[in-house]
Amino acid sequence: MENNEVKIIADAMLEKKGQNVVSLDLKKIGTAISDYFIVCSAESTTNVLAIADNVEDRMIEMASRKVVRSQGRENAFWIILDYGDIVVHIFQNQYRDFYRLEDLWADADKTEYVD
């Protein structure tokens, strides 16, 4: 079953041209630090920042949730937004290809989102 807040985040990513948007349901994996990872990539640092801003805005507006902590805005190669139970990863394309985050969590149930 999909989490409504995960859907809000996916839609916010797609609104700002996020690419290859996927969520990973980590609840069945005992070692996971959150219930969900949601990942997307973008062409440029400007696009990465725009996606991160839109995710934060939509989560406040539609779920009344503020990000607990975030990292990566300095260089915008990879921004992480931590909502506790949901961790958002917004990569510039080449960094997503390099880190291959989804491969690390290959056992997780994966959902893909398209515009």
Backbone hydrogen bonds, N-H to C=O, Kabsch-Sander energy under -0.5 kcal/mol:
donor,donor_aa,acceptor,acceptor_aa,energy
7,K,3,N,-1.7
8,I,4,N,-2.0
9,I,5,E,-2.2
10,A,6,V,-2.7
11,D,7,K,-2.7
12,A,8,I,-2.2
13,M,9,I,-2.3
14,L,10,A,-2.4
15,E,11,D,-2.3
16,K,12,A,-0.9
16,K,13,M,-0.7
17,K,14,L,-1.8
18,G,13,M,-2.7
19,Q,41,S,-3.3
21,V,113,Y,-0.6
22,V,39,V,-2.4
23,S,111,T,-2.5
24,L,37,F,-3.3
25,D,109,D,-3.0
26,L,24,L,-0.9
26,L,35,D,-3.0
27,K,35,D,-0.7
29,I,26,L,-1.4
30,G,28,K,-0.8
32,A,29,I,-1.6
35,D,85,D,-1.2
36,Y,85,D,-2.1
37,F,24,L,-1.9
38,I,87,V,-2.1
39,V,22,V,-3.1
40,C,89,H,-1.9
41,S,19,Q,-2.2
42,A,91,F,-1.7
48,V,44,S,-2.3
49,L,45,T,-2.4
50,A,46,T,-2.1
51,I,47,N,-2.4
52,A,48,V,-2.3
53,D,49,L,-2.7
54,N,50,A,-2.2
55,V,51,I,-2.7
56,E,52,A,-2.3
57,D,53,D,-2.6
58,R,54,N,-2.8
59,M,55,V,-2.4
60,I,56,E,-1.9
61,E,57,D,-2.7
62,M,58,R,-3.3
63,A,59,M,-1.4
64,S,60,I,-0.9
65,R,59,M,-2.0
68,V,82,D,-2.7
69,R,82,D,-1.2
71,Q,80,I,-2.0
75,N,72,G,-0.6
76,A,72,G,-2.7
79,I,90,I,-2.6
80,I,71,Q,-2.6
81,L,88,V,-2.2
82,D,69,R,-3.0
82,D,80,I,-0.5
83,Y,81,L,-0.6
83,Y,86,I,-3.1
85,D,83,Y,-1.6
87,V,36,Y,-2.5
88,V,81,L,-3.1
89,H,38,I,-3.0
90,I,79,I,-2.7
91,F,40,C,-2.7
91,F,89,H,-0.6
92,Q,77,F,-3.0
93,N,42,A,-2.4
95,Y,92,Q,-1.5
96,R,92,Q,-1.7
97,D,93,N,-2.2
98,F,94,Q,-1.6
99,Y,95,Y,-2.8
100,R,96,R,-2.2
103,D,100,R,-1.0
104,L,100,R,-1.0
104,L,101,L,-0.7
105,W,101,L,-0.9
106,A,103,D,-1.1
108,A,105,W,-1.9
109,D,25,D,-1.1
111,T,23,S,-2.4
113,Y,21,V,-2.7
